[in-house]
Amino acid sequence: MARAKRGFKARRRRNNVLERAKGFRGSRNSRFKTAVHVVKRALAFAYRDRKVKKRDFRKLWITRINAAARLEGMKYSELIHGLDKAGIKLDRSVLADIAVNDMACFQELVAKARTAIANS
């Protein structure tokens, strides 16, 4: 019986892995065995870091809001509490954008938060 050399399917699998390893340094982009290892690792990091990116952006937004709130003489936690009491539903990405790009609007939000805290 003739021997099957696993031509097309195996070659396609190898080429797929090596295609994903393009841009890696040294033998990582040319040796199949090494490329399999580093591509699996890269995919695992990519999956993990898609989640981490969301955390990092939330931290950045909170930092920006806090900096802008402190310029107005208010802490971040007080501002968020006041906005909640005032019934203003803005997420942190929008608040951070307002804090950076439209300081007058942010000052109005701070004033509303202050009055809501004072009234309760």
HELIX and SHEET records of a PDB file:
HELIX    1   1 GLY A    7  ARG A   20  1                                  14    
HELIX    2   2 GLY A   26  ASN A   29  5                                   4    
HELIX    3   3 PHE A   32  LEU A   71  1                                  40    
HELIX    4   4 TYR A   76  ALA A   86  1                                  11    
HELIX    5   5 ARG A   92  ASN A  101  1                                  10    
HELIX    6   6 MET A  103  ASN A  119  1                                  17    
END                                                                             
